[in-house]
Amino acid sequence: MEANIAIFDKFKIRRHYDEVKEIWYFSVIDILQVLTDQSDYQKARKYWNKLSERLNKEGSESVTICHRLKLKAADMKRQLYLFL
């Protein structure tokens, strides 16, 4: 599964199109990086970890609809990433 890249301003947002379901999945952390205007991916990742922890404590179900897909990371290794 190869990732497609969407460019938003100066940020790259990884995405995947599921042809069977006919739906796009976008990387949650990449979107948070845009929304929080973080140049550092790790800061956006930590932001998501803390946010999802708080949402889980509040009983929010929005975190449970995230899917994990393997994509290439900046270091070219395949890792699991959250997608909406």
C-alpha positions in Angstrom: 0.0 0.0 0.0 1.6 3.2 -1.1 0.7 6.6 0.4 -0.5 9.5 -1.7 0.6 12.9 -0.6 -1.6 15.9 -0.4 0.0 19.3 -0.1 -1.6 21.9 2.2 0.4 25.1 2.4 3.9 23.9 3.3 2.8 20.6 4.8 2.6 17.2 3.3 -0.5 15.1 4.4 -0.3 11.4 3.9 -3.4 9.8 2.6 -4.7 6.5 1.3 -7.7 5.8 -1.0 -9.6 2.6 -0.3 -11.0 1.6 -3.7 -13.3 -1.0 -2.3 -15.0 1.4 0.2 -14.4 4.4 -2.1 -13.1 6.5 0.8 -10.0 8.6 1.5 -8.1 8.2 4.7 -5.9 11.0 6.0 -3.1 10.9 8.5 -4.4 12.3 11.8 -0.9 13.4 13.0 -0.2 15.1 9.6 -3.5 17.1 9.9 -2.7 18.0 13.5 0.7 19.2 12.4 -1.0 21.6 10.0 -3.7 22.7 12.5 -1.1 23.4 15.2 1.4 24.9 12.7 4.2 22.5 14.0 7.3 22.2 11.9 8.3 19.2 14.0 6.4 15.9 13.4 7.3 14.6 16.8 5.6 17.5 18.6 2.4 16.9 16.5 2.6 13.2 17.4 2.9 14.0 21.2 0.0 16.5 20.8 -2.1 13.7 19.4 -1.1 11.2 22.1 -2.1 13.7 24.8 -5.3 14.7 23.0 -6.5 11.1 22.5 -5.7 10.3 26.1 -7.9 13.2 27.3 -10.7 12.3 24.8 -10.6 8.7 26.0 -10.9 9.8 29.7 -13.9 12.0 28.7 -15.5 8.9 27.0 -15.3 10.4 23.5 -15.9 7.9 20.8 -14.1 10.0 18.1 -10.8 8.3 18.8 -12.2 4.8 18.2 -13.1 5.6 14.5 -9.4 6.0 13.6 -7.8 3.3 11.5 -4.2 2.2 11.5 -2.5 1.8 8.1 1.2 1.1 7.4 2.9 3.9 5.5 6.5 5.0 4.9 7.8 7.3 7.5 10.4 10.1 6.9 13.1 7.5 7.5 11.6 5.3 4.8 10.6 2.6 7.3 7.0 1.3 7.2 5.1 2.2 10.4 1.5 2.2 11.5 -0.2 5.6 11.4 -3.7 6.7 12.4 -6.1 7.7 9.7 -9.5 9.3 9.7 
